Amino acid sequence: MGLKITKSIKLGKFLKINKNKKSTSISVGGKDVKVTLNDKKKLTASLPGTGVSYDTNLGGKKTGKKK
C-alpha cells in the first residue's frame, strides 16, 4: 500500500471536487444519498452508512461487428 494524496475542493453544502494524481471526480449529495462521477466514466450512487451502493460504467465499449 502506498501513500495517496488527494486535493478536495468543497463548493457549497452538497458539491465536492476531488483531484488526485490519476483522476478527478465530482461528488454530489449529503448524509442520505451520494452520487459520484469520475473522469473514467464511472458513476457510483450510495447510501452512506448502510453499505448499499450501485456502480456503473458510462459510455462503455461499443459492441458490434466491423464491416
MMTF fields as JSON, N, C-alpha, C and O atoms, coordinates in Angstrom:
{
  "mmtfVersion": "1.0.0",
  "mmtfProducer": "UNKNOWN",
  "numBonds": 267,
  "numAtoms": 268,
  "numGroups": 67,
  "numChains": 1,
  "numModels": 1,
  "chainsPerModel": [1],
  "groupsPerChain": [67],
  "chainIdList": ["A"],
  "bondAtomList": [4, 2, 8, 6, 12, 10, 16, 14, 20, 18, 24, 22, 28, 26, 32, 30, 36, 34, 40, 38, 44, 42, 48, 46, 52, 50, 56, 54, 60, 58, 64, 62, 68, 66, 72, 70, 76, 74, 80, 78, 84, 82, 88, 86, 92, 90, 96, 94, 100, 98, 104, 102, 108, 106, 112, 110, 116, 114, 120, 118, 124, 122, 128, 126, 132, 130, 136, 134, 140, 138, 144, 142, 148, 146, 152, 150, 156, 154, 160, 158, 164, 162, 168, 166, 172, 170, 176, 174, 180, 178, 184, 182, 188, 186, 192, 190, 196, 194, 200, 198, 204, 202, 208, 206, 212, 210, 216, 214, 220, 218, 224, 222, 228, 226, 232, 230, 236, 234, 240, 238, 244, 242, 248, 246, 252, 250, 256, 254, 260, 258, 264, 262],
  "bondOrderList": [1, 1, 1, 1, 1, 1, 1, 1, 1, 1, 1, 1, 1, 1, 1, 1, 1, 1, 1, 1, 1, 1, 1, 1, 1, 1, 1, 1, 1, 1, 1, 1, 1, 1, 1, 1, 1, 1, 1, 1, 1, 1, 1, 1, 1, 1, 1, 1, 1, 1, 1, 1, 1, 1, 1, 1, 1, 1, 1, 1, 1, 1, 1, 1, 1, 1],
  "groupList": [{"groupName": "MET", "atomNameList": ["N", "CA", "C", "O"], "elementList": ["N", "C", "C", "O"], "formalChargeList": [0, 0, 0, 0], "bondAtomList": [1, 0, 2, 1, 3, 2], "bondOrderList": [1, 1, 2], "singleLetterCode": "M", "chemCompType": "L-PEPTIDE LINKING"}, {"groupName": "GLY", "atomNameList": ["N", "CA", "C", "O"], "elementList": ["N", "C", "C", "O"], "formalChargeList": [0, 0, 0, 0], "bondAtomList": [1, 0, 2, 1, 3, 2], "bondOrderList": [1, 1, 2], "singleLetterCode": "G", "chemCompType": "PEPTIDE LINKING"}, {"groupName": "LEU", "atomNameList": ["N", "CA", "C", "O"], "elementList": ["N", "C", "C", "O"], "formalChargeList": [0, 0, 0, 0], "bondAtomList": [1, 0, 2, 1, 3, 2], "bondOrderList": [1, 1, 2], "singleLetterCode": "L", "chemCompType": "L-PEPTIDE LINKING"}, {"groupName": "LYS", "atomNameList": ["N", "CA", "C", "O"], "elementList": ["N", "C", "C", "O"], "formalChargeList": [0, 0, 0, 0], "bondAtomList": [1, 0, 2, 1, 3, 2], "bondOrderList": [1, 1, 2], "singleLetterCode": "K", "chemCompType": "L-PEPTIDE LINKING"}, {"groupName": "ILE", "atomNameList": ["N", "CA", "C", "O"], "elementList": ["N", "C", "C", "O"], "formalChargeList": [0, 0, 0, 0], "bondAtomList": [1, 0, 2, 1, 3, 2], "bondOrderList": [1, 1, 2], "singleLetterCode": "I", "chemCompType": "L-PEPTIDE LINKING"}, {"groupName": "THR", "atomNameList": ["N", "CA", "C", "O"], "elementList": ["N", "C", "C", "O"], "formalChargeList": [0, 0, 0, 0], "bondAtomList": [1, 0, 2, 1, 3, 2], "bondOrderList": [1, 1, 2], "singleLetterCode": "T", "chemCompType": "L-PEPTIDE LINKING"}, {"groupName": "SER", "atomNameList": ["N", "CA", "C", "O"], "elementList": ["N", "C", "C", "O"], "formalChargeList": [0, 0, 0, 0], "bondAtomList": [1, 0, 2, 1, 3, 2], "bondOrderList": [1, 1, 2], "singleLetterCode": "S", "chemCompType": "L-PEPTIDE LINKING"}, {"groupName": "PHE", "atomNameList": ["N", "CA", "C", "O"], "elementList": ["N", "C", "C", "O"], "formalChargeList": [0, 0, 0, 0], "bondAtomList": [1, 0, 2, 1, 3, 2], "bondOrderList": [1, 1, 2], "singleLetterCode": "F", "chemCompType": "L-PEPTIDE LINKING"}, {"groupName": "ASN", "atomNameList": ["N", "CA", "C", "O"], "elementList": ["N", "C", "C", "O"], "formalChargeList": [0, 0, 0, 0], "bondAtomList": [1, 0, 2, 1, 3, 2], "bondOrderList": [1, 1, 2], "singleLetterCode": "N", "chemCompType": "L-PEPTIDE LINKING"}, {"groupName": "VAL", "atomNameList": ["N", "CA", "C", "O"], "elementList": ["N", "C", "C", "O"], "formalChargeList": [0, 0, 0, 0], "bondAtomList": [1, 0, 2, 1, 3, 2], "bondOrderList": [1, 1, 2], "singleLetterCode": "V", "chemCompType": "L-PEPTIDE LINKING"}, {"groupName": "ASP", "atomNameList": ["N", "CA", "C", "O"], "elementList": ["N", "C", "C", "O"], "formalChargeList": [0, 0, 0, 0], "bondAtomList": [1, 0, 2, 1, 3, 2], "bondOrderList": [1, 1, 2], "singleLetterCode": "D", "chemCompType": "L-PEPTIDE LINKING"}, {"groupName": "ALA", "atomNameList": ["N", "CA", "C", "O"], "elementList": ["N", "C", "C", "O"], "formalChargeList": [0, 0, 0, 0], "bondAtomList": [1, 0, 2, 1, 3, 2], "bondOrderList": [1, 1, 2], "singleLetterCode": "A", "chemCompType": "L-PEPTIDE LINKING"}, {"groupName": "PRO", "atomNameList": ["N", "CA", "C", "O"], "elementList": ["N", "C", "C", "O"], "formalChargeList": [0, 0, 0, 0], "bondAtomList": [1, 0, 2, 1, 3, 2], "bondOrderList": [1, 1, 2], "singleLetterCode": "P", "chemCompType": "L-PEPTIDE LINKING"}, {"groupName": "TYR", "atomNameList": ["N", "CA", "C", "O"], "elementList": ["N", "C", "C", "O"], "formalChargeList": [0, 0, 0, 0], "bondAtomList": [1, 0, 2, 1, 3, 2], "bondOrderList": [1, 1, 2], "singleLetterCode": "Y", "chemCompType": "L-PEPTIDE LINKING"}],
  "groupTypeList": [0, 1, 2, 3, 4, 5, 3, 6, 4, 3, 2, 1, 3, 7, 2, 3, 4, 8, 3, 8, 3, 3, 6, 5, 6, 4, 6, 9, 1, 1, 3, 10, 9, 3, 9, 5, 2, 8, 10, 3, 3, 3, 2, 5, 11, 6, 2, 12, 1, 5, 1, 9, 6, 13, 10, 5, 8, 2, 1, 1, 3, 3, 5, 1, 3, 3, 3],
  "groupIdList": [1, 2, 3, 4, 5, 6, 7, 8, 9, 10, 11, 12, 13, 14, 15, 16, 17, 18, 19, 20, 21, 22, 23, 24, 25, 26, 27, 28, 29, 30, 31, 32, 33, 34, 35, 36, 37, 38, 39, 40, 41, 42, 43, 44, 45, 46, 47, 48, 49, 50, 51, 52, 53, 54, 55, 56, 57, 58, 59, 60, 61, 62, 63, 64, 65, 66, 67],
  "secStructList": [7, 7, 7, 7, 7, 7, 3, 3, 3, 3, 7, 1, 1, 1, 3, 3, 3, 3, 3, 7, 1, 1, 7, 3, 3, 3, 3, 3, 3, 7, 1, 1, 7, 3, 3, 3, 3, 3, 6, 6, 1, 3, 3, 3, 3, 3, 3, 6, 6, 6, 6, 3, 3, 3, 3, 3, 3, 1, 1, 7, 7, 7, 7, 7, 7, 7, 7],
  "xCoordList": [0.844, 0.0, 0.896, 1.876, 0.55, 1.356, 0.659, -0.49, 1.363, 0.834, -0.05, 0.318, -1.204, -2.148, -2.471, -2.885, -2.284, -2.566, -3.712, -3.657, -4.749, -5.941, -6.216, -6.108, -6.57, -6.965, -8.472, -8.996, -9.179, -10.63, -11.019, -10.483, -11.956, -12.492, -13.991, -14.698, -14.472, -15.892, -16.56, -16.171, -17.574, -18.321, -19.757, -20.614, -20.012, -21.344, -21.508, -20.551, -22.742, -23.037, -23.032, -22.699, -23.397, -23.592, -22.664, -22.804, -21.725, -20.882, -19.411, -18.955, -18.664, -17.24, -16.483, -16.928, -15.343, -14.47, -13.209, -12.561, -12.873, -11.696, -10.692, -11.068, -9.44, -8.381, -7.208, -6.728, -6.754, -5.507, -4.647, -4.991, -3.547, -2.58, -3.174, -2.821, -4.07, -4.568, -5.963, -6.31, -6.771, -8.148, -8.757, -8.198, -9.919, -10.72, -12.145, -12.633, -12.812, -14.198, -15.018, -14.494, -16.312, -17.264, -18.27, -18.862, -18.462, -19.421, -20.541, -20.308, -21.764, -22.95, -23.755, -23.999, -24.165, -25.006, -24.59, -23.664, -25.291, -25.037, -25.095, -24.53, -25.791, -25.861, -26.733, -26.479, -27.752, -28.716, -28.327, -28.414, -27.9, -27.547, -26.319, -26.194, -25.407, -24.206, -24.044, -24.149, -23.787, -23.567, -22.215, -21.937, -21.366, -20.023, -19.825, -20.164, -19.281, -18.934, -17.455, -17.013, -16.682, -15.257, -14.888, -15.703, -13.651, -13.213, -12.982, -12.679, -13.115, -13.008, -14.393, -14.572, -15.377, -16.751, -17.401, -18.06, -17.21, -17.826, -18.736, -18.33, -19.962, -20.939, -21.196, -21.444, -21.137, -21.41, -22.479, -22.368, -23.518, -24.55, -24.552, -24.508, -24.604, -24.538, -25.41, -25.766, -25.737, -26.431, -25.413, -25.215, -24.766, -23.705, -24.158, -25.264, -23.283, -23.552, -24.326, -24.483, -24.821, -25.612, -24.842, -25.181, -23.824, -23.102, -23.765, -23.315, -24.827, -25.553, -25.027, -25.008, -24.603, -24.127, -24.369, -24.589, -24.32, -24.508, -23.451, -23.311, -22.715, -21.688, -22.074, -22.619, -21.792, -21.996, -20.982, -20.555, -20.601, -19.709, -20.547, -21.463, -20.235, -20.942, -20.126, -18.898, -20.773, -20.067, -19.07, -17.944, -19.494, -18.62, -18.256, -18.573, -17.594, -17.172, -18.373, -19.357, -18.271, -19.343, -19.154, -18.039, -20.267, -20.193, -20.842, -21.741, -20.396, -20.952, -19.888, -18.707, -20.328, -19.407, -18.84, -19.545, -17.562, -16.945, -17.231, -17.255, -17.448, -17.743, -16.52, -16.567],
  "yCoordList": [-1.162, 0.0, 1.234, 1.303, 2.202, 3.396, 4.629, 4.575, 5.711, 6.99, 7.592, 7.601, 8.089, 8.669, 10.092, 10.297, 11.067, 12.457, 12.925, 12.813, 13.448, 13.914, 15.362, 15.742, 16.165, 17.547, 17.603, 17.177, 18.118, 18.244, 19.71, 20.469, 20.092, 21.447, 21.328, 20.72, 21.912, 21.856, 23.111, 24.228, 22.921, 24.022, 23.96, 23.336, 24.585, 24.539, 23.347, 22.64, 23.139, 22.092, 20.684, 19.719, 20.561, 19.239, 18.903, 17.826, 19.77, 19.538, 19.554, 20.468, 18.532, 18.446, 17.922, 16.98, 18.533, 18.089, 17.503, 18.143, 16.276, 15.581, 15.392, 15.003, 15.658, 15.516, 14.785, 15.15, 13.75, 13.106, 12.919, 13.414, 12.219, 12.102, 11.473, 11.867, 10.502, 9.752, 10.137, 9.853, 10.775, 11.033, 12.243, 12.797, 12.625, 13.697, 13.179, 12.447, 13.557, 13.145, 14.276, 15.175, 14.21, 15.179, 14.396, 13.43, 14.817, 14.172, 15.137, 16.306, 14.631, 15.413, 14.629, 13.436, 15.287, 14.631, 14.972, 15.749, 14.38, 14.641, 13.365, 12.344, 13.43, 12.296, 11.161, 9.995, 11.482, 10.472, 9.755, 8.529, 10.485, 9.899, 10.614, 11.831, 9.847, 10.423, 9.855, 8.645, 10.726, 10.315, 10.855, 12.042, 9.985, 10.367, 10.02, 8.918, 10.952, 10.743, 11.063, 12.15, 10.12, 10.4, 10.446, 10.124, 10.85, 11.026, 9.707, 9.713, 8.6, 7.299, 6.801, 5.618, 7.719, 7.445, 6.376, 5.467, 6.494, 5.579, 6.38, 7.405, 5.904, 6.552, 5.645, 4.451, 6.214, 5.482, 6.215, 7.419, 5.497, 6.042, 5.207, 3.978, 5.869, 5.119, 5.749, 6.926, 4.924, 5.371, 5.262, 4.177, 6.374, 6.341, 5.711, 5.959, 4.898, 4.267, 2.97, 2.278, 2.622, 1.394, 0.281, -0.894, 0.634, -0.357, -0.646, -1.528, 0.079, -0.126, 0.857, 2.066, 0.331, 1.203, 0.537, -0.67, 1.365, 0.897, 1.559, 2.782, 0.771, 1.263, 0.912, -0.161, 1.818, 1.52, 2.289, 3.379, 1.729, 2.406, 3.117, 2.53, 4.37, 5.165, 5.207, 5.276, 5.169, 5.261, 4.138, 4.357, 2.943, 1.783, 1.439, 2.171, 0.325, -0.123, -0.435, -1.021, -0.035, -0.347, -1.761, -2.211, -2.444, -3.816, -3.863, -3.078, -4.757, -4.899, -5.431, -5.493, -5.814, -6.375, -5.279, -4.349, -5.403, -4.477, -4.96, -6.164, -4.029, -4.405, -4.234, -4.501],
  "zCoordList": [0.0, 0.0, 0.0, 0.742, -0.838, -0.955, -0.406, 0.033, -0.44, 0.019, -1.063, -2.238, -0.673, -1.616, -1.158, -0.017, -2.035, -1.706, -2.582, -3.807, -1.949, -2.649, -2.282, -1.116, -3.265, -3.047, -3.21, -4.239, -2.215, -2.263, -2.183, -1.375, -3.031, -3.025, -2.805, -3.609, -1.713, -1.401, -1.931, -1.587, -2.774, -3.365, -2.855, -3.481, -1.757, -1.175, -0.264, 0.051, 0.152, 1.117, 0.513, 1.2, -0.757, -1.35, -2.516, -3.096, -2.885, -4.059, -3.67, -2.983, -4.113, -3.812, -5.029, -5.684, -5.327, -6.41, -5.775, -4.947, -6.176, -5.657, -6.782, -7.888, -6.518, -7.526, -6.902, -5.829, -7.588, -7.183, -8.42, -9.494, -8.286, -9.377, -10.636, -11.748, -10.473, -11.624, -12.105, -13.251, -11.26, -11.684, -10.983, -10.037, -11.487, -10.919, -10.776, -11.637, -9.688, -9.522, -8.933, -8.276, -9.183, -8.645, -7.818, -8.299, -6.562, -5.672, -5.355, -5.045, -5.438, -5.13, -4.108, -4.288, -3.047, -2.063, -0.655, -0.424, 0.271, 1.675, 2.475, 2.084, 3.615, 4.518, 3.981, 4.286, 3.187, 2.756, 1.474, 1.409, 0.456, -0.839, -1.368, -1.239, -1.97, -2.561, -3.964, -4.163, -4.939, -6.321, -6.746, -6.578, -7.3, -7.726, -9.19, -9.621, -9.953, -11.355, -11.507, -11.133, -12.057, -12.237, -13.707, -14.571, -13.989, -15.371, -16.1, -17.293, -15.422, -16.07, -16.486, -16.777, -16.512, -16.925, -16.054, -16.559, -14.738, -13.8, -12.87, -12.322, -12.7, -11.843, -10.648, -10.81, -9.446, -8.216, -7.434, -7.203, -7.023, -6.149, -4.879, -4.941, -3.724, -2.475, -1.402, -1.46, -0.424, 0.777, 1.912, 2.459, 2.274, 3.28, 4.598, 5.078, 5.163, 6.449, 6.365, 7.371, 5.164, 5.025, 4.323, 4.47, 3.573, 2.783, 1.452, 0.721, 1.122, -0.129, -1.17, -0.939, -2.313, -3.389, -4.739, -4.833, -5.779, -7.15, -8.026, -8.012, -8.779, -9.703, -11.124, -11.381, -12.046, -13.452, -14.288, -13.906, -15.417, -16.349, -17.393, -17.968, -17.637, -18.632, -19.911, -19.855, -21.045, -22.32, -22.517, -22.964, -22.181, -22.274, -23.71, -24.648, -23.851, -25.177, -26.05, -25.6, -27.297, -28.244, -28.743, -29.009, -28.859, -29.373, -30.741, -31.044, -31.532, -32.881, -33.805, -33.461, -34.982, -35.964, -36.848, -37.239, -37.155, -38.111, -39.511, -39.767, -40.417, -41.801, -42.661, -43.862]
}
